[in-house]
Every structure is written in C-alpha cells, then in structure tokens.
C-alpha cells in the first residue's frame, strides 16, 4: 500500500506541473465548474463503494492544488517583493510607505488563503499543542472587524477566563474566517454576525450566528459537502465549509448547522477542552516592516548564490539582497547556477534556492552543492510546502526554510543566524 501511495503522489506532482498552464487559462467560473465536476465524480465513486479510486483521485487533486499554490505564491512574491523595494527606497515618504505596507499585508492574507486551499487535502497533523482559544478568536475577530462591509455588524461574546483546547492557531482562525465569510455572503443587504464562546460539559462551544437569508433543509443537508455551493457565477468553490468540517474533525470536535429560512443561520462547533496547564509562551515581538537600507549597517556583506526560475522573483530578490548590503549572484537556471558554483565552490557564504524548478529541483541542487562544499549553508524558499516540509528540508541538510512568498524579515534573520553560527564556530 505504501509503495502504491508513493507512486500516486509522484504522479500527482507530475499532473500538477503539467496542468498548471491549462489552469491559468480558466476563468473563475470555469474553475468553479471544474471543482464541482471533480467533486461530483468523487461522490459517484464513493457511492459505488470504490473508495480506493476516490482516495487516489483526492490525493491527485491535492497535488494539483499544490501546483496551483506554488504558482500563486510566486505571484504573491512578486507583488510583495516590489512593494518591499518601494518601501525601502521611499521610506521618507509616509503616505507611500503606508500604501506599501497595506500591499504587503494583503499578500500575507493571500498566503493564508493558500494554506486554506491546502488544508482541504492535508493529512492528520498528529498531536496538537494546547492553546488559549478565546485569544485566537479575539485576534481573528479584530482583523475581521476591519475588513467587513459597513453594513455588517460583528458582535463578540467571549469569556474572560482562559478556554484551553488542543489546536492549530492558524486553522482555528481559518474556521472563524470561513464561517464569517459565509455569513456575510448570506446578508447582501446587511445584518449582524454574533460570535459566542461558552464552556459546558468538558467542551468549548463556539457559535457563529447571522441574521441572513437562511437556507432550506435540502441545502443544509449538503452544506458541508466538498464543492457544493449555492453561489453562482464562479463566486464560490464550495470548499469553505468543507474545510471547516475537516479542521474541526482533526481537532477531535464536531460542527453542526442550524438554519431558518428568512431568519438566519447558526453554526455550532464543539471542541474538547484541554484539562492540563497551558505552558507559558514567550510573546513574539510585533513584526515591523522593513525600514531603510541603513538597518543593515554594521552587518558583514555575504556572497550569496540566489536561484529562482521565476525571472521577476530573481530580479527583485537581487535588488532586495543588495539593499541589505549583500553581494548576490542570481540565476534563473539551476544548471547554470551549479556550473557557476563549480568555478569556485568555496566562493559563496550562503546559497538561497527555490524548490520546484525545471531540470533540477532545489533538493537535487542542494545535494550537488553540498557534494562540492559540505560546509556551505543553504536556505530553501518554497511555495509548495505540502510536498517538502521544514523537517524534510532539515533532514536533507538545508540550514534554513522560508515559505513563499518570502518574508524578507524572516529571511534576513536566517541569514543573520548563519553569520552568527559561523562567527561562533570561528571563535571556538
């Protein structure tokens, strides 16, 4: 079974790469129709009892989605990189900087959307850490309040005492965003969404209730089916509530829908309480936007080999690395990058590479580079984390792992960590 599954995954990756070009030509409506057709086919297979074929098709669909995620993250990366360059170049212009910061924040939201798409086909994550549920909900509600139409009122009723569950903070936030988005779509003329968190009988109970149009019994019976949607014209893929149900199940909980036509809808999610103590967690510093190039003052310039097959990402990556005071050599061809590296295998301080590239992927490139210089630190930047996780990267000898679109503050910290480790080793 394991070997068959591995073969299926390999075929899925191949399909994802081959079909991306076709996918880009689809309109939103056509893409929605494609999703619905695939969903109907999966339902038909399940109904016939052909579970193995249905599972294989879902795995292939997951890999297909991964290929889409890779391309979409590259697009977000181009937008984010150019906005960051404008921010660095015109830091003295407060109005322009604020515009650029909003663009960068928007790309972060796009990155979260990609995570949502991939969640649909993600396997069981294993044991989840305990977290403060009310805190996650409050943070997500604060963000939602800034993005909702003026005609929609958001009301929150959260307890003051901690409510602890085991969970993934990003996915819990995603549940709330999906449900609120669903409620907003049901209230085209405005209304109210109420978020309520209570505790009872060993469970945390989250309610998301709206004053929208409500749905019929026949719709409610299918509301969590993948690819089922009542929205037309490509405005819905039918994955939002299926994702919610999938996340809730992975968290050991239940989700139910109550609805009254013409009066509104209420979703009720119950998650098991965590009865242990919540370990103290250091509060992360609030992320600051990139500032002027002078922030790199005093830092040692690094000779960096930067490899990305997306031309625009390579060009903007060069400019950003230069603005930080580094000395990048940039290639869009991994084969040419390897050829250049061969001229002086010890001439680079750091290598930064993409994962999915034609001919030689990032993993293969890293193996070739490390065979020539086992000490060279390599950072992997990938928009396809489902195929190659952070742990996979570390196991392969990578010294850093940064998801795409690249957070340049995070990448800068990785570079600084490598410099610090090298300095410490040299002093030792």
C-alpha positions in Angstrom: 0.0 0.0 0.0 2.8 2.4 0.9 4.6 1.9 -2.4 1.3 2.4 -4.3 0.7 5.6 -2.3 4.1 6.9 -3.1 3.6 6.2 -6.8 0.3 8.1 -6.7 1.9 11.1 -5.0 4.6 11.2 -7.6 2.0 11.0 -10.4 0.1 13.8 -8.7 3.1 16.1 -8.7 3.6 15.4 -12.3 0.0 16.2 -13.1 0.1 19.4 -11.1 3.1 20.7 -13.1 1.6 19.6 -16.5 -1.8 21.1 -15.8 -0.9 24.4 -14.3 -0.6 26.1 -17.8 -4.1 24.9 -18.6 -5.5 26.1 -15.2 -4.1 29.6 -15.8 -6.3 29.9 -18.9 -9.5 29.1 -16.9 -11.9 31.9 -15.8 -13.2 31.9 -12.2 -16.5 30.5 -13.4 -14.8 27.7 -15.4 -12.6 26.9 -12.4 -15.6 26.7 -10.2 -17.3 24.3 -12.7 -14.1 22.2 -12.7 -14.2 21.9 -8.9 -17.9 20.9 -8.9 -17.3 18.3 -11.7 -14.4 16.7 -9.8 -16.5 16.8 -6.6 -19.4 15.1 -8.3 -17.1 12.4 -9.7 -15.6 11.7 -6.2 -19.1 11.5 -4.8 -20.1 9.0 -7.5 -17.0 6.8 -6.8 -17.7 6.8 -3.1 -21.3 6.0 -3.7 -20.2 3.0 -5.8 -18.0 1.8 -2.9 -14.8 2.4 -4.9 -13.1 4.1 -2.0 -9.5 3.4 -3.2 -10.0 5.1 -6.5 -11.8 8.0 -4.8 -8.9 8.4 -2.4 -6.4 8.3 -5.2 -8.3 11.0 -7.1 -8.4 13.1 -4.0 -4.7 12.7 -3.5 -4.1 13.7 -7.1 -6.4 16.7 -6.7 -4.4 17.7 -3.6 -1.2 17.6 -5.6 -2.9 19.5 -8.3 -3.8 22.2 -5.8 -0.3 22.2 -4.6 1.0 23.1 -8.0 -1.6 25.9 -8.1 -0.4 27.1 -4.7 3.2 27.1 -5.9 2.4 29.4 -8.9 0.1 31.6 -6.8 2.7 32.1 -4.1 5.2 33.1 -6.8 2.7 35.8 -8.0 2.2 37.0 -4.4 6.0 37.0 -4.0 6.5 39.3 -7.0 3.9 41.8 -5.6 5.4 41.6 -2.1 9.0 42.0 -3.3 8.2 45.1 -5.4 6.2 46.6 -2.5 9.1 45.9 -0.2 11.6 47.5 -2.6 9.3 50.6 -2.8 9.1 50.7 1.0 12.9 50.5 1.3 13.6 53.1 -1.4 11.0 55.7 -0.3 11.0 55.3 3.5 11.0 59.0 3.9 7.5 59.3 2.2 5.0 58.3 5.0 2.0 58.1 2.7 3.6 55.9 0.1 5.0 53.7 2.9 1.6 53.2 4.4 0.3 52.1 0.9 3.1 49.7 0.5 2.6 48.3 4.0 -1.0 47.6 3.1 0.0 45.8 -0.1 2.4 43.6 1.9 -0.3 42.8 4.5 -2.6 41.9 1.6 0.0 39.4 0.3 0.1 37.9 3.8 -3.6 37.4 3.6 -3.1 35.7 0.2 -0.6 33.4 1.8 -3.2 32.4 4.4 -5.7 31.7 1.6 -3.2 29.3 0.0 -2.9 27.5 3.4 -6.7 27.2 3.4 -6.7 25.6 0.0 -4.1 23.1 1.0 -5.8 22.3 4.3 -8.5 20.5 2.3 -6.2 17.7 1.4 -3.8 17.9 4.3 -3.3 14.6 6.3 -3.8 14.3 10.1 -1.3 16.7 11.8 -0.8 14.4 14.8 -1.0 15.7 18.4 -1.8 19.4 18.6 -0.4 21.8 21.2 -2.7 23.4 23.8 -3.7 27.0 23.1 -5.9 29.7 24.5 -9.0 29.6 22.2 -10.5 32.9 23.3 -7.3 34.7 22.5 -7.1 33.3 19.0 -10.8 34.2 18.4 -10.3 37.7 19.7 -7.3 38.3 17.4 -9.2 36.9 14.4 -12.3 38.9 15.2 -10.2 42.1 15.4 -8.9 41.5 11.9 -12.4 40.7 10.5 -13.9 43.8 12.0 -11.5 45.9 9.8 -12.4 44.1 6.6 -16.2 43.6 6.9 -18.6 45.9 4.9 -20.0 48.8 6.9 -23.5 47.2 6.6 -22.3 44.2 8.6 -22.0 44.4 12.4 -19.7 42.0 14.3 -20.7 41.2 17.9 -18.4 39.1 20.2 -19.2 37.4 23.4 -16.1 35.7 24.8 -15.5 34.7 28.4 -12.9 36.4 30.5 -11.3 33.3 31.8 -9.0 31.1 29.7 -10.6 28.4 27.5 -7.9 25.9 26.6 -8.1 23.4 23.8 -5.6 21.5 21.7 -5.3 23.0 18.3 -3.5 24.8 15.5 -3.9 28.5 15.9 -3.9 29.2 12.1 -6.5 26.6 11.4 -8.7 27.8 14.3 -8.5 31.3 12.9 -9.3 29.9 9.5 -12.5 28.3 10.8 -13.8 31.6 12.1 -12.9 33.5 8.9 -14.6 30.9 6.7 -17.8 31.0 8.8 -17.9 34.7 8.9 -17.3 35.0 5.2 -20.1 32.6 4.7 -22.4 34.7 6.9 -21.5 37.9 5.0 -22.4 36.3 1.7 -25.8 35.4 3.2 -26.5 39.1 4.1 -26.2 41.1 0.9 -28.4 43.9 2.4 -26.5 43.9 5.7 -27.1 42.4 9.1 -25.2 41.1 12.1 -22.8 38.3 12.9 -22.5 37.2 16.5 -19.5 35.2 17.8 -20.1 33.4 21.1 -17.8 31.2 23.1 -19.0 29.2 26.1 -17.8 26.2 28.2 -20.0 23.2 29.1 -19.5 19.5 29.9 -15.9 19.3 29.1 -16.3 21.2 25.8 -15.6 24.6 24.3 -18.7 25.6 22.3 -18.2 28.2 19.6 -21.3 29.7 17.9 -21.3 31.8 14.7 -24.8 33.2 14.1 -26.0 35.6 11.4 -29.2 37.3 10.6 -29.1 36.4 6.9 -31.3 34.6 4.5 -31.0 31.2 6.0 -31.1 28.0 3.9 -33.6 25.3 3.2 -33.4 21.8 4.7 -32.2 20.3 1.5 -29.3 22.8 1.2 -28.5 22.3 4.9 -28.2 18.5 4.4 -25.4 19.1 1.8 -23.8 22.2 3.3 -20.5 20.5 4.3 -20.1 18.6 1.1 -16.9 19.4 -0.8 -17.5 21.5 -3.9 -21.2 22.1 -3.1 -22.1 25.8 -3.3 -25.3 27.8 -3.8 -23.3 30.8 -5.2 -23.3 31.2 -8.9 -21.0 32.8 -11.5 -17.7 31.5 -10.0 -18.2 33.3 -6.7 -17.8 30.2 -4.7 -15.9 26.9 -4.9 -17.8 25.0 -2.3 -14.6 24.4 -0.2 -15.1 26.9 2.6 -17.4 24.8 4.8 -15.8 21.6 3.8 -12.5 23.0 5.1 -14.2 24.0 8.3 -15.6 20.5 8.8 -12.2 18.9 8.0 -10.3 21.1 10.5 -12.9 20.5 13.3 -12.6 16.8 12.8 -8.8 16.9 13.0 -9.3 18.8 16.3 -11.5 16.0 17.6 -14.6 18.1 17.6 -18.0 18.4 15.9 -19.7 21.0 13.8 -23.4 21.4 13.1 -25.5 23.9 11.2 -28.9 25.2 12.2 -30.8 27.4 9.8 -34.2 29.1 9.4 -35.2 30.4 6.0 -35.6 34.2 6.2 -34.2 34.4 9.7 -30.6 33.4 9.7 -28.1 30.6 10.3 -26.1 29.3 13.3 -23.0 27.1 13.1 -22.1 25.4 16.4 -18.6 24.0 16.9 -17.7 21.9 19.9 -14.1 21.1 20.8 -12.8 19.0 23.7 -11.3 21.1 26.5 -7.7 20.6 27.4 -7.6 19.9 31.2 -3.8 20.3 31.6 -1.9 23.6 32.3 -1.0 25.9 29.4 2.8 26.3 29.3 3.9 29.9 29.3 4.7 31.0 25.8 7.1 33.9 25.1 5.2 36.7 23.4 6.6 37.3 19.9 7.7 40.8 19.1 5.3 42.6 16.9 6.6 42.3 13.3 8.0 45.5 12.0 8.0 46.4 8.3 11.3 46.7 6.5 13.0 50.1 7.0 15.8 51.8 5.2 19.0 50.1 3.9 20.8 51.6 6.8 19.3 48.9 9.0 22.0 46.6 7.6 24.7 49.0 8.8 27.5 47.1 10.6 26.4 43.7 9.1 29.0 41.7 7.2 28.1 41.6 3.4 27.5 38.0 2.4 28.3 36.5 -1.0 25.0 34.9 -1.8 24.1 32.5 -4.6 20.3 33.1 -5.3 18.4 30.7 -7.5 14.8 31.0 -8.6 13.4 30.1 -12.0 10.8 32.9 -11.9 12.6 35.8 -13.6 10.8 38.6 -11.7 11.4 36.9 -8.4 15.1 36.6 -9.2 15.4 40.2 -10.3 13.6 41.6 -7.3 15.4 39.2 -5.0 18.7 40.6 -6.3 17.7 44.2 -5.6 16.4 43.3 -2.0 19.6 41.4 -1.1 21.7 44.3 -2.5 19.6 46.8 -0.5 20.6 44.8 2.6 24.2 45.2 1.8 24.9 41.7 0.4 26.6 40.6 -2.8 24.2 38.3 -4.7 24.9 36.2 -7.8 21.4 35.5 -9.3 20.4 32.7 -11.6 17.0 31.5 -13.0 18.6 28.2 -14.2 19.7 25.8 -11.5 22.0 24.1 -14.1 23.8 27.4 -14.8 23.9 28.2 -11.1 25.7 24.8 -10.5 28.1 25.5 -13.3 28.9 28.9 -11.9 29.3 27.4 -8.4 31.8 24.8 -9.8 34.2 27.6 -10.7 34.7 28.4 -7.0 32.8 26.0 -4.7 34.1 27.9 -1.6 33.4 31.3 -3.0 29.9 31.7 -1.5 28.9 32.3 2.1 25.2 31.3 1.6 23.0 29.7 -1.0 19.3 30.6 -1.3 17.2 28.4 -3.7 13.7 27.8 -4.8 12.3 24.2 -4.6 10.3 23.5 -7.8 12.4 24.3 -10.8 12.8 22.7 -14.3 15.5 20.2 -14.7 17.0 20.2 -11.2 14.8 21.0 -8.2 16.0 22.6 -5.0 16.6 19.3 -3.2 18.8 17.9 -6.0 20.6 21.2 -6.4 21.4 21.2 -2.7 22.8 17.7 -2.9 25.1 18.7 -5.8 26.3 21.8 -4.0 26.9 20.0 -0.7 28.8 17.3 -2.5 31.2 20.1 -3.7 31.3 22.1 -0.5 29.7 20.2 2.5 30.0 23.4 4.7 28.0 25.8 2.5 24.8 26.8 4.3 21.7 26.5 2.0 18.3 28.1 2.7 15.2 26.7 0.9 12.4 29.0 -0.2 9.3 27.1 -1.4 5.7 27.8 -2.2 4.9 24.1 -2.1 5.4 23.2 1.5 3.0 20.2 1.3 5.4 18.3 -0.8 8.5 19.2 1.2 8.2 20.2 4.8 10.5 22.1 7.1 11.6 18.8 8.7 12.2 17.3 5.3 14.5 20.3 4.4 16.5 19.9 7.7 16.8 16.2 7.1 18.3 16.9 3.6 20.9 19.3 5.0 19.3 22.7 4.5 20.2 25.2 7.1 17.0 27.3 6.8 13.5 27.0 5.5 11.4 30.1 4.4 7.9 29.7 2.9 6.9 31.7 -0.2 6.0 34.4 -0.7 9.3 35.3 1.1 9.0 37.2 4.4 12.3 39.2 4.0 12.5 39.9 7.7 12.4 36.2 8.3 14.9 35.5 5.6 17.1 38.3 7.0 17.0 36.6 10.4 18.0 33.3 8.9 21.0 34.9 7.2 22.0 36.6 10.5 21.7 33.3 12.3 24.0 31.6 9.8 26.5 34.5 10.2 26.4 34.3 14.0 26.8 30.5 14.0 29.8 30.8 11.7 31.4 33.5 13.8 30.8 31.4 17.0 32.4 28.4 15.3 35.4 30.5 14.2 35.9 31.9 17.7 35.6 28.5 19.2 
